[in-house]
Amino acid sequence: MFLRRHGLRLIEKNFHCRSGEIDIIMVEQRILVFVEVRYRSSKRFGGAAASVGHKKQQRLIKAADTYLLSKPEFTSWPARFDVVAIDHRNISWLKNAFEC
């Protein structure tokens, strides 16, 4: 997996809750990383990264809050939201893509 090769450790995949879904939850050092993975075969409509708009960001933030409520061991850890954007065969990793 792309992020593991960059030193991140997998915690959970496909976390579902009423608020939404988080594709991947990982740890980089002592930072909890919520990762949204987007794929687009073409950049015709802005590409994969552009598809993570404000509404999607708000759902991810709510899902992350729900996750943290269920995992008190992580509540004091810093966290960030990353996007892995795959446009055809090009992978871009946007660290700290947006903030709460």
Rosetta constraint file for C-alpha pairs under 8 A:
AtomPair CA 1 CA 5 HARMONIC 6.54 0.50
AtomPair CA 2 CA 6 HARMONIC 6.87 0.50
AtomPair CA 3 CA 7 HARMONIC 6.70 0.50
AtomPair CA 3 CA 8 HARMONIC 5.69 0.50
AtomPair CA 4 CA 8 HARMONIC 4.84 0.50
AtomPair CA 4 CA 9 HARMONIC 6.06 0.50
AtomPair CA 4 CA 10 HARMONIC 7.44 0.50
AtomPair CA 7 CA 28 HARMONIC 6.76 0.50
AtomPair CA 8 CA 26 HARMONIC 6.17 0.50
AtomPair CA 8 CA 27 HARMONIC 5.52 0.50
AtomPair CA 8 CA 28 HARMONIC 4.76 0.50
AtomPair CA 8 CA 29 HARMONIC 7.61 0.50
AtomPair CA 9 CA 26 HARMONIC 5.34 0.50
AtomPair CA 9 CA 27 HARMONIC 5.13 0.50
AtomPair CA 9 CA 28 HARMONIC 6.57 0.50
AtomPair CA 10 CA 24 HARMONIC 7.54 0.50
AtomPair CA 10 CA 25 HARMONIC 6.38 0.50
AtomPair CA 10 CA 26 HARMONIC 4.48 0.50
AtomPair CA 10 CA 27 HARMONIC 6.58 0.50
AtomPair CA 11 CA 24 HARMONIC 7.77 0.50
AtomPair CA 11 CA 25 HARMONIC 5.47 0.50
AtomPair CA 11 CA 26 HARMONIC 5.03 0.50
AtomPair CA 11 CA 27 HARMONIC 6.94 0.50
AtomPair CA 12 CA 24 HARMONIC 5.93 0.50
AtomPair CA 12 CA 25 HARMONIC 5.10 0.50
AtomPair CA 12 CA 26 HARMONIC 6.94 0.50
AtomPair CA 13 CA 22 HARMONIC 7.47 0.50
AtomPair CA 13 CA 23 HARMONIC 5.69 0.50
AtomPair CA 13 CA 24 HARMONIC 4.51 0.50
AtomPair CA 13 CA 25 HARMONIC 6.27 0.50
AtomPair CA 14 CA 21 HARMONIC 6.40 0.50
AtomPair CA 14 CA 22 HARMONIC 5.61 0.50
AtomPair CA 14 CA 23 HARMONIC 4.53 0.50
AtomPair CA 14 CA 24 HARMONIC 6.00 0.50
AtomPair CA 15 CA 21 HARMONIC 5.47 0.50
AtomPair CA 15 CA 22 HARMONIC 5.15 0.50
AtomPair CA 15 CA 23 HARMONIC 6.55 0.50
AtomPair CA 15 CA 24 HARMONIC 7.38 0.50
AtomPair CA 15 CA 67 HARMONIC 7.88 0.50
AtomPair CA 16 CA 20 HARMONIC 6.05 0.50
AtomPair CA 16 CA 21 HARMONIC 4.51 0.50
AtomPair CA 16 CA 22 HARMONIC 6.71 0.50
AtomPair CA 16 CA 63 HARMONIC 7.74 0.50
AtomPair CA 17 CA 21 HARMONIC 6.27 0.50
AtomPair CA 17 CA 63 HARMONIC 6.51 0.50
AtomPair CA 17 CA 66 HARMONIC 7.35 0.50
AtomPair CA 18 CA 63 HARMONIC 7.78 0.50
AtomPair CA 19 CA 59 HARMONIC 6.09 0.50
AtomPair CA 19 CA 60 HARMONIC 7.89 0.50
AtomPair CA 19 CA 62 HARMONIC 5.86 0.50
AtomPair CA 19 CA 63 HARMONIC 5.25 0.50
AtomPair CA 19 CA 66 HARMONIC 7.77 0.50
AtomPair CA 20 CA 59 HARMONIC 5.72 0.50
AtomPair CA 20 CA 60 HARMONIC 6.60 0.50
AtomPair CA 20 CA 62 HARMONIC 7.47 0.50
AtomPair CA 20 CA 63 HARMONIC 5.46 0.50
AtomPair CA 21 CA 59 HARMONIC 7.85 0.50
AtomPair CA 21 CA 60 HARMONIC 6.83 0.50
AtomPair CA 21 CA 63 HARMONIC 6.23 0.50
AtomPair CA 22 CA 34 HARMONIC 6.78 0.50
AtomPair CA 22 CA 35 HARMONIC 6.76 0.50
AtomPair CA 22 CA 36 HARMONIC 6.42 0.50
AtomPair CA 22 CA 60 HARMONIC 6.45 0.50
AtomPair CA 22 CA 63 HARMONIC 6.79 0.50
AtomPair CA 22 CA 64 HARMONIC 7.44 0.50
AtomPair CA 23 CA 34 HARMONIC 7.78 0.50
AtomPair CA 23 CA 35 HARMONIC 6.05 0.50
AtomPair CA 23 CA 36 HARMONIC 5.43 0.50
AtomPair CA 23 CA 37 HARMONIC 6.41 0.50
AtomPair CA 24 CA 34 HARMONIC 6.15 0.50
AtomPair CA 24 CA 35 HARMONIC 5.03 0.50
AtomPair CA 24 CA 36 HARMONIC 6.78 0.50
AtomPair CA 24 CA 37 HARMONIC 7.92 0.50
AtomPair CA 25 CA 32 HARMONIC 7.21 0.50
AtomPair CA 25 CA 33 HARMONIC 5.72 0.50
AtomPair CA 25 CA 34 HARMONIC 4.76 0.50
AtomPair CA 25 CA 35 HARMONIC 6.04 0.50
AtomPair CA 26 CA 32 HARMONIC 6.01 0.50
AtomPair CA 26 CA 33 HARMONIC 5.02 0.50
AtomPair CA 26 CA 34 HARMONIC 6.55 0.50
AtomPair CA 26 CA 35 HARMONIC 7.58 0.50
AtomPair CA 27 CA 31 HARMONIC 5.54 0.50
AtomPair CA 27 CA 32 HARMONIC 4.75 0.50
AtomPair CA 27 CA 33 HARMONIC 5.66 0.50
AtomPair CA 28 CA 32 HARMONIC 6.64 0.50
AtomPair CA 28 CA 33 HARMONIC 6.97 0.50
AtomPair CA 30 CA 77 HARMONIC 6.74 0.50
AtomPair CA 30 CA 78 HARMONIC 7.44 0.50
AtomPair CA 31 CA 77 HARMONIC 6.15 0.50
AtomPair CA 31 CA 78 HARMONIC 5.24 0.50
AtomPair CA 31 CA 79 HARMONIC 5.40 0.50
AtomPair CA 31 CA 80 HARMONIC 7.38 0.50
AtomPair CA 32 CA 74 HARMONIC 7.54 0.50
AtomPair CA 32 CA 77 HARMONIC 6.61 0.50
AtomPair CA 32 CA 78 HARMONIC 6.28 0.50
AtomPair CA 32 CA 79 HARMONIC 4.53 0.50
AtomPair CA 32 CA 80 HARMONIC 6.52 0.50
AtomPair CA 33 CA 79 HARMONIC 5.68 0.50
AtomPair CA 33 CA 80 HARMONIC 5.15 0.50
AtomPair CA 33 CA 81 HARMONIC 5.91 0.50
AtomPair CA 33 CA 82 HARMONIC 6.77 0.50
AtomPair CA 34 CA 64 HARMONIC 7.32 0.50
AtomPair CA 34 CA 79 HARMONIC 7.50 0.50
AtomPair CA 34 CA 80 HARMONIC 6.27 0.50
AtomPair CA 34 CA 81 HARMONIC 4.89 0.50
AtomPair CA 34 CA 82 HARMONIC 6.18 0.50
AtomPair CA 35 CA 81 HARMONIC 5.94 0.50
AtomPair CA 35 CA 82 HARMONIC 4.84 0.50
AtomPair CA 35 CA 83 HARMONIC 5.56 0.50
AtomPair CA 35 CA 84 HARMONIC 7.02 0.50
AtomPair CA 36 CA 81 HARMONIC 7.69 0.50
AtomPair CA 36 CA 82 HARMONIC 6.40 0.50
AtomPair CA 36 CA 83 HARMONIC 4.83 0.50
AtomPair CA 36 CA 84 HARMONIC 6.25 0.50
AtomPair CA 37 CA 83 HARMONIC 5.86 0.50
AtomPair CA 37 CA 84 HARMONIC 4.78 0.50
AtomPair CA 37 CA 85 HARMONIC 6.05 0.50
AtomPair CA 37 CA 86 HARMONIC 7.70 0.50
AtomPair CA 38 CA 48 HARMONIC 5.27 0.50
AtomPair CA 38 CA 49 HARMONIC 6.89 0.50
AtomPair CA 38 CA 51 HARMONIC 7.55 0.50
AtomPair CA 38 CA 52 HARMONIC 7.98 0.50
AtomPair CA 38 CA 83 HARMONIC 7.43 0.50
AtomPair CA 38 CA 84 HARMONIC 6.31 0.50
AtomPair CA 38 CA 85 HARMONIC 4.99 0.50
AtomPair CA 38 CA 86 HARMONIC 6.05 0.50
AtomPair CA 39 CA 48 HARMONIC 5.38 0.50
AtomPair CA 39 CA 85 HARMONIC 6.05 0.50
AtomPair CA 39 CA 86 HARMONIC 4.60 0.50
AtomPair CA 39 CA 87 HARMONIC 5.88 0.50
AtomPair CA 39 CA 88 HARMONIC 7.35 0.50
AtomPair CA 40 CA 47 HARMONIC 5.99 0.50
AtomPair CA 40 CA 48 HARMONIC 5.17 0.50
AtomPair CA 40 CA 86 HARMONIC 6.31 0.50
AtomPair CA 40 CA 87 HARMONIC 4.98 0.50
AtomPair CA 40 CA 88 HARMONIC 6.13 0.50
AtomPair CA 41 CA 87 HARMONIC 5.69 0.50
AtomPair CA 41 CA 88 HARMONIC 4.43 0.50
AtomPair CA 42 CA 47 HARMONIC 6.39 0.50
AtomPair CA 42 CA 87 HARMONIC 6.29 0.50
AtomPair CA 42 CA 88 HARMONIC 6.28 0.50
AtomPair CA 43 CA 47 HARMONIC 4.00 0.50
AtomPair CA 43 CA 48 HARMONIC 7.35 0.50
AtomPair CA 43 CA 87 HARMONIC 6.82 0.50
AtomPair CA 46 CA 50 HARMONIC 5.42 0.50
AtomPair CA 46 CA 51 HARMONIC 7.23 0.50
AtomPair CA 47 CA 51 HARMONIC 6.69 0.50
AtomPair CA 47 CA 87 HARMONIC 6.28 0.50
AtomPair CA 48 CA 52 HARMONIC 7.52 0.50
AtomPair CA 48 CA 85 HARMONIC 5.06 0.50
AtomPair CA 48 CA 86 HARMONIC 6.07 0.50
AtomPair CA 48 CA 87 HARMONIC 5.95 0.50
AtomPair CA 49 CA 83 HARMONIC 7.03 0.50
AtomPair CA 49 CA 84 HARMONIC 7.62 0.50
AtomPair CA 49 CA 85 HARMONIC 5.21 0.50
AtomPair CA 52 CA 56 HARMONIC 5.69 0.50
AtomPair CA 52 CA 57 HARMONIC 6.53 0.50
AtomPair CA 53 CA 57 HARMONIC 6.18 0.50
AtomPair CA 54 CA 58 HARMONIC 6.22 0.50
AtomPair CA 55 CA 59 HARMONIC 6.45 0.50
AtomPair CA 56 CA 60 HARMONIC 6.24 0.50
AtomPair CA 57 CA 61 HARMONIC 6.19 0.50
AtomPair CA 57 CA 98 HARMONIC 7.56 0.50
AtomPair CA 58 CA 62 HARMONIC 6.28 0.50
AtomPair CA 59 CA 63 HARMONIC 6.12 0.50
AtomPair CA 60 CA 64 HARMONIC 6.04 0.50
AtomPair CA 61 CA 65 HARMONIC 6.23 0.50
AtomPair CA 61 CA 100 HARMONIC 6.57 0.50
AtomPair CA 62 CA 66 HARMONIC 6.31 0.50
AtomPair CA 63 CA 67 HARMONIC 6.17 0.50
AtomPair CA 64 CA 68 HARMONIC 6.15 0.50
AtomPair CA 65 CA 69 HARMONIC 6.29 0.50
AtomPair CA 66 CA 70 HARMONIC 6.51 0.50
AtomPair CA 67 CA 71 HARMONIC 6.29 0.50
AtomPair CA 68 CA 72 HARMONIC 6.21 0.50
AtomPair CA 68 CA 74 HARMONIC 6.44 0.50
AtomPair CA 68 CA 75 HARMONIC 5.82 0.50
AtomPair CA 69 CA 75 HARMONIC 7.60 0.50
AtomPair CA 71 CA 75 HARMONIC 7.14 0.50
AtomPair CA 80 CA 95 HARMONIC 7.87 0.50
AtomPair CA 80 CA 96 HARMONIC 5.50 0.50
AtomPair CA 80 CA 98 HARMONIC 7.93 0.50
AtomPair CA 80 CA 99 HARMONIC 7.16 0.50
AtomPair CA 81 CA 95 HARMONIC 7.04 0.50
AtomPair CA 81 CA 96 HARMONIC 5.12 0.50
AtomPair CA 81 CA 97 HARMONIC 5.91 0.50
AtomPair CA 81 CA 98 HARMONIC 6.14 0.50
AtomPair CA 81 CA 99 HARMONIC 6.94 0.50
AtomPair CA 82 CA 93 HARMONIC 7.20 0.50
AtomPair CA 82 CA 94 HARMONIC 5.55 0.50
AtomPair CA 82 CA 95 HARMONIC 4.65 0.50
AtomPair CA 82 CA 96 HARMONIC 5.04 0.50
AtomPair CA 82 CA 97 HARMONIC 5.13 0.50
AtomPair CA 82 CA 98 HARMONIC 7.50 0.50
AtomPair CA 83 CA 93 HARMONIC 5.99 0.50
AtomPair CA 83 CA 94 HARMONIC 5.10 0.50
AtomPair CA 83 CA 95 HARMONIC 6.72 0.50
AtomPair CA 83 CA 96 HARMONIC 7.89 0.50
AtomPair CA 83 CA 97 HARMONIC 6.11 0.50
AtomPair CA 84 CA 91 HARMONIC 6.89 0.50
AtomPair CA 84 CA 92 HARMONIC 5.74 0.50
AtomPair CA 84 CA 93 HARMONIC 4.59 0.50
AtomPair CA 84 CA 94 HARMONIC 6.22 0.50
AtomPair CA 85 CA 91 HARMONIC 5.77 0.50
AtomPair CA 85 CA 92 HARMONIC 5.11 0.50
AtomPair CA 85 CA 93 HARMONIC 6.40 0.50
AtomPair CA 85 CA 94 HARMONIC 7.67 0.50
AtomPair CA 86 CA 90 HARMONIC 5.58 0.50
AtomPair CA 86 CA 91 HARMONIC 4.57 0.50
AtomPair CA 86 CA 92 HARMONIC 6.40 0.50
AtomPair CA 87 CA 91 HARMONIC 6.58 0.50
